[in-house]
Amino acid sequence: MDSPRPHEPARDLDLLVWDAPNVDMTLSAILGSRPASSDRPRFDAIARWFLAGAGDHEVEGCVFTNVQPTAAVSLRGWIEALRSFGYAVFARPKLHPEDDVDDAMLRHIAERAASHHLRRLVVASGDGRNFLGPLEELHRAGVRCVVLSFAEVAGYAQESPHIEFVDLEDVPGAFQVSLGRTRLSALPPDGGWFRPTRSMRALLEEPHPPVPSPAAAEQGGEQGGEQAGEQAGGQAREHESPGPAAAHPPAVGEVGRVPHPGPPPSRLRAG
């Protein structure tokens, strides 16, 4: 996508940027295991949803990913499938644990905001640490900012009055089957079941947690109560937001694999 010449008015643009490592890690944490192919989002459905909100405006969809040295061959087919759907793909080698794509995403957003009239920005990431500030700043500049992620991890978008939040599972056709998540805000009118995540008999194989003695509880007083509350809150946050040690993300080569595509949407142009 070319930048306009100085004498040309900036063109309206709807921009979608997808943080593949973050979405994949989050999906693994929500499911508690490596996602199966049916558990992964369909990028053709994401593109159709994005186009439906863009109308006749110019659009650009970009997927940002890391490439593990051992996953280069398997990742090639996924990238080609994305390109056939109209997405541009930014790939960065994953040579060190700290190598990420967030800075590249933010740089691309800034470039498009400078070269075009950014009308709508959709960020598919649950990473509020890197995206909350920039998105709220763009909102103040008149950009409609949308976060596309999972409710379990995108609290920054749900709590901000300047950002719209869309749960990925609410995008029509994005998933072939229900992910089986504990979504209490989306219960059917007649109620629904949440299946166990493991066998009850697994409890017999675990050591019993230590029970504090009454004397220890009395000595702890208010300080002990506060510490217990902080620990409980930390445990809850661990369930809401994946961490590097808890998520066990799949290899990047498995991120968002899609079936062999048909003709790409005619209006979704890669930059």
N, C-alpha and C positions, 0 to 999 in steps of 0.2 A: 504494500500500500504506500503510494508516494505521498510526500508532504506537499501541501499546496504552495504555489509560488506566492511571493510577497503581495502581489497585486490581486490575488484571488481571495474571495471570502472563504473562511474556514467551513468545511463541510460537516454536516451533522453526522455523528457516529455513535452507534451502540457497540460497546466493547465487552467481550466475555474473556476472562482469563481464568484458567483452571490450574490449580496447584496439585498436580498428580501425586507427588510424594505425600502431601498432607492428607488428601482425600483417601488414598489407599491405606495409610496408617490408621486413620480414624475408622474406616470401614472394618479393618482387622480387629481393632479394639472393641467395636460395637458387637461384632459377631463372636469374638473370643477365639477366633481361629482364622486360618488363611481362607479368604473368600473363594467360593467356587465360581465357575464362569457365570452361573445364573444369578450370583449375588452381586455382580459387578454392574455399574451403570452403563447404559447404552448411550453412546455419544450421538447417535443419530436422533434419538428422542430428545436429548438435551438441546441439540441444534434446532429442532422443530419448535420446542418450547421457547427458545431464545428468539427465533425469527417471529413467532407469533406476537411477541411484545415489541418488536422493532417496527412493524408496519413496513413502510416503504423507505425507511432510513437506511443509510449505509451501515453495514455490519462487519464485524471482524471477530472471529473466535480463535483463541490461542491456548494451547496446552503446553505447560512447562513441566519438564521432567528431568530427573537425574538418570544417568546411565551407568550401571555397575559394569566394570570391565568384563565380567563373566556373562552379562546379560545382553551384550550388544547384538548378537545374532537373533535371539528371540524377540527383542524389542523392535526390530526393523519392520516386521509385519504389522505390529500394532500402530507404528507411526504412519505407515503407508495407508492403513485403514482410516486413521484420523484425517489424513490429508485428503482422501477421497470424499470425506464428509464435508470438506471445506475449511478444516481447521489448519492454522499454521502451528508448527510444533517447534518449541525451543528445547534443545537437549543439552545438558551439561554433564561432563564426566563426574562420577562420584568416586573421587580418589581419596578423600579424607572424610571422616564422620561429620565434620562441620560443613562440608560442601552442600549447598542448598540452592534453591532457585528463587527465593523470595526477593532478593535484591534485583534480579533480572525482571521479575514481574512488576515490581514498583517502578523500575526504570522505564519499562515499556508503557506502563500507564501514564507516567509523566510525559513521555514523548508524544503519545496520542493526545493528551490533554493540551499540549502545546501546538500540535499540528492540525488539530481538528476541533470542532465544537463538540465536546464529549457530552452527549445527551443522557446516556444510561451506561453505567458500569456494573457488570456482574462479576463478582469475585467468588470463585469456588474454592474456599479455604476456611478452615476453622481456626486459623492462626490470628487471634486478635492482637497479639503482641506486636506484630509487624503491620497489620492492616487497619486497625481501628483508627489511629490518628490520621493517616492519609485519606481514608474514606470519609471521615467526618469533615476534613478540610475540603475535599472535593464537593461534598454536600453543600457546604457554605458558599462554594463558588457556583452553585446552581446545577450540579450533576446529580442525577437520580442514582443512588448507590444501593446495590442489592448484594447480599451475601447468600450464596448457594452452598449449603453444607448440611450437617446433621445437628438436630437440636441438642444432642448430648454434649456437644463440644463448642458450639458457636454462641455461647452466652453473650459475648461482646456485641454481636449483631442484634440479638433479641433485646438486650438492655439499652441499646443506644436509641435515642429518639430520632436520629438522623439516618439510620440505616434500615432498609427493608430486609427481612429474613425469609427465605424460602427453604423448606426442608427438601433435600434431594429426593426423598421417597415420595414427595407430593408432586413431582414433575411427572406428567402423564407418560407412561411407557418407559420410564427410566430404568425400572427393574422388572425382570420377568416374573419374580416371585416376591412375596412379602419377606422382609428381612427378619421378622419375628422380634422386633425391638419392643422395649417397655415404654411405649408412648402413651402416658396417662392423659395427655392433652388431646389425643385423637381416638378416644374410645368410641365404639359404636353405641347407639342408643340402648341396645339390649345387653350391653356388656360383652366381654370377651375374655378368652383364656390366655394366660402367659405360661408357656410350657417350661418345665424345669430345665436348667442349663446343665445339670449333671444328675447322676443317680443318687438317691437318698442314702444308699448303702455306702457311698463314698465317705460318709461321715464316720463310719466305723474304722476307717483306715487312718484317720487323723488323730493327733494327740489333742486332748481336751485343753482349751485355753485356760491359763491360770486365773484363779478367782482371788481378788485381793481380800485380805483379812479385814475384819471390822476395825482393828486397831490402826492399820495402815490407812484406811479410809478416813478415820477421824483425824489422824495426824496431817493428812493432806489438806483438809479444810477447803476453803474457797479456792486456794491455789490449785489443789488437785482437781477440783471440779472444772476449773478453767482449762487445765491441761487436757483433761478427758474430752472436753468440748472441742478443743482445737484438734485433737487426734481424730475425733469422729468427723469433724468437718473436713479434715484432710483426706480421710478415707472416702468420703462422699465425693470430693473433688477428683480423686483418683478414678472413680468410676465414671465421672462426667467427662474428663479430659484425658486422652491417652498420653502416656509418657514413653520415652525411648525404651525403658526396661520392661514396661508392661505390655506394650502393643504387639511385639513380635511381628513387625510388618513383613509382608511377602517381598520377594525380590522385585525390583522395579520393572523387570521385564514382564511381570505378570500384571502390571497396573492396568486396570480398565480395558482388558482385552475385549475386542468386539468381533462379531462374526464378519465374514466377507461381505462388504457393503454392496448395495445397489448404487444407482446413480446418485451423486451428491445433491443436496438441496441447491437450487440454482442461484439463490440470493446470498448464500453464505460464502463470502470471499475470504481467502487467507491473505494475511498481510505479507 
